[in-house]
């Protein structure tokens, strides 16, 4: 079947029309080349800040969507990097373009069977609204390629809040996608992943700029994203928490103890995979105070394995808060319901009538 896209060689990679019928449009600055590979995938720092909200936190209003991607082998070797941008003229999201049947990623995997892992770094979490169907396309793609794993990292959740009409649909679609774990991982961008993006996908940054401290506003947003995606899907995300920059260890310990209490009350029963496995201090409210992130190299994240996993939940039923029962109430569970003693009464009557008959027989025998 004829592919949907057209690809052209550029100076530092390739440029791709995701749909061969696209043409230059005054309504979309990126048309018609919405997919770019290699070094052509780099974007200016100003565009990265506007869409991903780094380093200060989410930037509003958000009208554009951008997704960086990496295609890797099972050993972790990079096959290709690139990006897909949304089309404002045709109202099409990047994930919808990438995972289209007979689209770019479909063709890439069919032509290179060494590709075993797709990593997405998106400004927004994928949606499943009627005009885009991003998650449905991802889901069908993964069913078609069961040996390929997908990791999705996002900087903010898209239309999952109650005020959006499609929020319930998007949340349910995210749950459905997360149910494919361990083939799929949904996590917020955090920690060293930000620095990896700056190094690999942003132009005009180098040296110390790449490893600039993560500011508090951004770190707070990352923590909120980790909590929200866990609440939506019931699956714990990979997440690197951060520490506020302080000078004395005693202050750090005191703040950690306080924030451990706050964390247990603000996020009761929740558990995130943080870098050192310990409760992390809460972040200060100043959105521009730099924080020192806990170094966990991105390459050292736990590997993804496809196949049968004994720990994979078969029936995912989440967020059930069972009522607390006293010991006496637990004992009472063994008692039969009040509405079911009819047969028991009949049985007791039968037993009683049998005993009476036996006693009458004994008396008659005694008289004889």
N, C-alpha and C positions, 0 to 999 in steps of 0.2 A: 504494500500500500504506500502511496506517495506521502512523504513526510510533510508536516504542516509548515516547517521552517525553511529558511534559506540562510546560509552561513557564508561570510566573506572574510578573507584574510585582511588583517589590519597591521599596523606597524608593530604592535606589541601583544598580539593575540588575535582574536577574531571578533567580529560583530555579527549579530544574529537577528534576523527578523523572525520572531516567534510564530507569526502567521504570514505566509508568503504574500498575501494580498494587501498587507499593510503598506501605506505610503506616507510620505511626509505630511504632517498635520500641524496646523497652526494652534490647535487645541492641546497638543502634547509636545513638550520640548524634547522628549526622548524618542519619539517616533522617527523611523520605524524600527530602530535597532534597540530593542529592550533587553536583550541578553548580550553580555560582553564577557569574554574569557581572557585568561592570562592577565598581563599587566594592564590591559584595556579595562579591566574591571575596577580599577582604583577610582575613587571619587574624591572631590575636594573636601577638606576638613569641615568647611561651612555646611556642606550638604549632609555630611555624616552627623554633625551636631543637630541639624534641624530635624532629621528623620529618626535618629537613634537616641537623641537626648543625652549625649555624652559631651562634656563631663558634668554638667550641672543638674541633670534630671530631665524628665519628659518635657518636650517643647510642644506647645499648643498654639494655634490649631494644627492638626496633622492632616494634610491633604494628599501626600505622596507616600507610596510604599516602596521599600527597597529590601531586597534579600540577597545577601552574599551566600555563596555555596562553595563547598569543597567536595570533590569526588576522590575517594581513597580506596586503596586495595585492602585486603584483609590484614595485611601486615602494617597498615598505617601509612604507606607511601602515597604521596599526592599524585594523582593522575591529572587533575585539572581544577583550577579555581575560576570563579566567575561571579557575575551578579545578574539579577533580573530586576527590572524596575517596572512599576505599574504604568499602565497607559490611561491617562486622564481623558483622552479623547474617546476611547472605547470602554472606559470604566472596567478595566481588567487588572486583577491583582497578580503579582509576580508568581506566587505558588500555582495559580491557575495556569499560567503559561508554561512553567517548568514541568508540571506533572500531567500535561495534556497527553492523551493517547496519540501516538505517532508524533509526539512533540520532541523537544530537544533532549531531555533526560532519557526518555524511552529509547530514542535512537542511540544515545551515547552508550547505554548499557548493552544494547543488542550488538553494538559494534566493538565493545570492549568488555569481555566477560570477566576481566580482572577487577572491575569496579564492584566493591562489596559494601561500601559505606558512603552515605550521603549526609553531609552536615550542612544545615541551614542556619544562618545568622540573620534574623529578620527584625526590622523595626517594629513589627506587630506580630502577634500570634496569628496563626491561620484561622480563617473564618469558614463558614459554610452557608453564607447567605445566597439567595437564589441567583443573583447576578454573577456569582463567582464560583461557588461550589469547590473551593480550594481543598477542604478536608476530604470531601468525597473523592476527588481526583487522586489525592495522596493515598487514601485507603485502597482504592482500586489498583493503583500502581504497586503498592506493597503486596497485595494479594497476587498480582501477576509476577512479582519478583520476590518470592519468599526468602531468598538467600541474601537479600540486600537489607541493610539496617538503615534507619533514618534517625538522626539526632536533630532536634529543632531547638534553637536558642533564640529567645526574643527579648526585646527591650521593654515592651509594654503589651498588655493584653488588649485585644481589639474587640470592642462591642460585646463585652461580657457583663457589663453593669446593667441593673434592672431598667434604667431609663431608656435603653435601646430596645426597639421592638423585637429585634432578632436575637436578643441576648440569650434567651432560653435555648433557642436552636443552636447557637454557637457553643454554649456550654455543653450541651448534650453531644455535639459533634466532637468536641475536645475529649470528652469522656470515652467516646467510641474509639478515637484514634489512640488514646493512651492505653486502651485495653489490649492493644497489640504489643505491649511490653513483653519481652525485652527487645523486640524488633524496633520499637519506637521509644524515644525518650523526649519528653517535653520539659524544658528547663528555662529559667531566666538567664540572660547574659549576666555574668558576675565575675568579680576577681580578675584573674589573669586573662580571661577570654577577651575583655575589653582591650587589653594591650596587644593581644594577638590580632584583633581586628585592625587596630591602628597600624600595626606593622605590615599587615598583608593586604589591606584593602583601601587604605587612605593615602592619598598623595600629599606630598609637601610636608610630611612629618618624619622626624628621624631623631636618633639619639635619645636624650632625656625626655623629649616630648612624648615619645612612644610609651615610656614608663612613668608618666606623670601620676601623682597620687589620685586615687578615686575620691571625688568630693562627696560630702555627706548626703547631699540631695540625691545624687545618683545611687549611692549605696542604700539609702532608705527605700528608693523605688525598687531596687533589686530584691530587697528583703520582702517588700510587700508583694511583688510578683511571685516569689517563692511560696509565700503563704497562700495566695489566691489560687495558683495552679494546683497546689496540693489539695485545697478545699474543693476545687472543681472536679478533679480527676481521681482523688484518693491515692495518687502515686507520688511518693516523695521525689522532688527534683534534685538534680545535682546542683549544689549551690555553695559558693564560697562567700562566707560572711566576712565582715571587715571590723577592724578595731579603731577606736578614736585615738588620735595621736596625743599621748600624754608623756610627761617627763619622769614621773615617779611611779614605781611599781605598786606602792601602797594605794595610790589613787586608782590605779587600774584594777587592783583586787577589790577595792571597795565598790567601784562602779560596776564591776562584773557581778558582785553579789547582789547589788540593787537591781541590776537589769535581769538577772536570773529570776528574781521574784516577779518583775514586771512582765517578762516574757511568758512566764507560766500563767499569768493572769490575762494578758492580752491575747495570747495564742494557746489556750489550754488544750492539752492533749496533742499538740502538734509537734512534729519532730522533723528538723531539716538536716540534710547532710552538709555540715559545715566543715571547714578545712581541718580543724584540730579536734573535732568531736566534743568540744566543750561549749557551754552556753557563752555567747559572745555579749560584750557590753552593748547597751543600747546606743544609738547614734544621737549626737547632739542636734538640736533643732536648726542650727545655723547651716543653711544649705550650701555654703561655699567654704566651709572648714574642711581642709584636706584630711583624709584618713589613710592609714597605712594598711594595705590589704595583706592578708595572710597568703604567703606564696605557696601555691599548689600548681606546678606546671601543668598546662593544659594537656600535654602529651601523657601525663600520668593519671588522667581520669580512668576509672574502671573500664575495662574493655567491654564491648558489646558482643554478645554471643547469640546467634540465632539457632533456634531448635527447641526441643522440649526442655523445659526448665522446671525442676520439682517445686520451685518456690513461686511459679507463676500462678496467679489466681485464676481459676476457671470461671466461677461466677462472681463477678465483682459487685458486691453490695457494700456501699460505703456510707459513712456518716450516720450510722445507727447508734444512738445513745440509749443503751439499755437502762431501764429504771433500777435504782438501787433498792434492794430488798433486805429486810431484816432476817435474822436467823429463823424467827418464828414463821415469817411469811414463806420462807423457803421450805420449811417443813410442811406448811399447809398446802403446798403444790401437790403433795402426794394424795391429798384427799380428793374423792370424786366430786364432780360438779353437783350442785344442788338439784339440777333438773334431771338427773338420771338415776333416781333410786327406785323406779317402778319395778324393774325386773328383780332387783334385790329384795323388795318387799314380798313379791310373789314367791321367790325362792325361800325366804324365811317362813312364809305361810305354809308352803309345801313341807318344809322340814318340821314345822310345828305339828301339822296334821299327821305326819308319819309317826312322830313320837307318841301322839295321843292314841293312834291305832295300835301301836306296839304295847302300850300300857293296858289297853282294853283286853288285848289277847292274853296278856300275862294274868290279869284278874280272872278271866274266864278259866284259864288253866288251873289257877289256884282254887276256884270253887269246885272244879271237878275233883 
